[in-house]
Amino acid sequence: MSIEIEVTDTELSVHLKGISGALAMKSHFTLPLADVAGAQVMAIDDAKTGEHMSAKFPGTRIPGVFWAGSFRSADSWQFWYVARADNVLVIDLEHEKYARLVLEVPDPQAEADKINAARS
């Protein structure tokens, strides 16, 4: 799994590299930084708590092993790209198709700090 996150003064970009984008059926996001409500690190079980993920379109899911793509929760769409991580980066969004991006990255705390610092 290879994800690159770039943050500028005005944008947040997420790039899924290699096979990652094909599995998730999406390889790139560029979002206005103003639409990022915040970023945090969550345990994978907490990220899933209370979220009954029904539809996946487009996406790939192997329960308990791998989530990649667009998933519908009770009232919003979320984009997940997670394999077997204990902790994930959760980026909450406003005014976007997805209410939340849930991503497995090597250092989720560093990425959350980078995103939140850019928002300040």
Beta strands, then each sheet from edge to edge (+ up, - down):
strand 1: 3-7
strand 2: 11-16
strand 3: 28-32
strand 4: 36-43
strand 5: 56-62
strand 6: 66-72
strand 7: 77-82
strand 8: 87-93
strand 9: 98-103
sheet 1: 1+ 2- 3+
sheet 2: 4+ 8- 9+ 7+ 6- 5+
end
